[in-house]
Amino acid sequence: MTLAVTGAAATLGEVWSGLLAVFPVIGLILAVFTHRAQGPQQVAHVYRGMVRGLYSFAAFFLALAVLWTRQEFWSVCAIAIGAGITIQVLVQFLVLPKKTPQPTR
């Protein structure tokens, strides 16, 4: 996956190719190690947690990108952390409630 993204870097540009290279590799490594250590059911939990966490990750960096040139560095960091925490709370408790596991037959 990383080789494919790196090969497309000239077309995508350095920002997109850098972003796209990181997440598949992290997800793949976590999936492999989780599967070996705890089994396939836990891989689904890892990916579900990663997806939920990416919303706050995106909010944090969006706040940094929008505010960095307009305000002082430390206040921007505090606002970005607050945005990330707020989005995480919303995603965890309001938007994507946890599904109850179905018994296997």
C-alpha positions in Angstrom: 0.0 0.0 0.0 2.8 2.4 0.9 4.5 1.7 -2.4 1.3 2.5 -4.3 0.8 5.7 -2.5 4.5 6.6 -2.9 4.3 5.9 -6.6 1.3 8.2 -7.0 3.0 10.9 -5.0 3.8 13.0 -8.0 0.1 13.1 -8.9 -1.2 13.4 -5.4 1.3 15.9 -4.0 3.4 15.6 -0.9 0.6 16.4 1.6 -1.9 13.8 0.4 0.7 11.1 -0.3 2.0 11.6 3.2 -1.4 11.4 4.8 -2.5 8.4 2.8 0.7 6.5 3.5 0.4 6.7 7.3 -3.1 5.4 8.0 -3.1 2.2 6.0 0.3 1.1 7.4 -0.7 1.8 11.0 -4.0 0.0 10.5 -2.3 -3.0 8.8 0.3 -3.3 11.6 -2.2 -3.1 14.3 -4.5 -5.6 12.6 -1.7 -8.2 12.1 -0.4 -8.0 15.7 -3.9 -7.9 17.2 -5.0 -10.9 15.1 -1.9 -12.9 16.1 -2.2 -12.0 19.8 -6.0 -12.0 20.4 -7.8 -13.3 17.3 -10.0 -11.9 14.5 -12.8 -10.6 16.8 -10.4 -8.1 18.4 -9.3 -6.8 15.0 -12.8 -5.6 14.4 -12.7 -3.8 17.7 -9.3 -2.2 16.9 -10.6 -0.9 13.5 -13.8 0.3 15.1 -11.8 2.2 17.7 -9.5 3.6 15.0 -12.4 5.0 13.0 -13.9 6.6 16.1 -10.6 8.1 16.9 -10.0 9.6 13.5 -12.8 12.1 13.9 -11.1 13.8 16.8 -7.7 13.5 15.0 -9.2 15.4 12.0 -10.8 18.0 14.3 -7.5 18.6 16.1 -5.6 19.2 12.8 -8.4 21.2 11.2 -8.4 23.6 14.2 -4.6 23.9 13.9 -4.7 24.5 10.2 -7.4 27.2 10.5 -6.2 29.0 13.5 -2.4 28.8 13.5 -1.8 31.9 11.4 -4.4 33.9 13.3 -3.6 33.4 17.0 -0.8 32.7 19.4 0.7 29.2 19.2 -0.3 27.9 22.7 -3.8 29.2 22.5 -4.2 27.4 19.1 -2.9 24.2 20.7 -5.4 24.5 23.6 -8.3 25.2 21.2 -7.2 22.2 19.0 -7.0 19.9 22.0 -10.4 21.1 23.1 -11.9 20.5 19.6 -10.4 17.0 19.5 -11.8 16.1 23.0 -15.2 17.6 22.1 -15.5 15.7 18.9 -14.4 12.5 20.6 -17.0 12.9 23.3 -19.7 13.5 20.7 -18.7 10.6 18.6 -18.4 8.2 21.5 -21.6 9.0 23.3 -24.0 10.7 20.8 -23.2 10.0 17.2 -21.9 6.4 17.1 -23.3 4.6 20.1 -21.7 1.3 20.9 -23.4 -1.7 19.4 -24.2 -4.5 21.8 -22.4 -7.7 20.7 -24.7 -10.3 19.1 -24.3 -13.9 20.3 -22.6 -16.2 17.8 -24.5 -19.2 16.7 
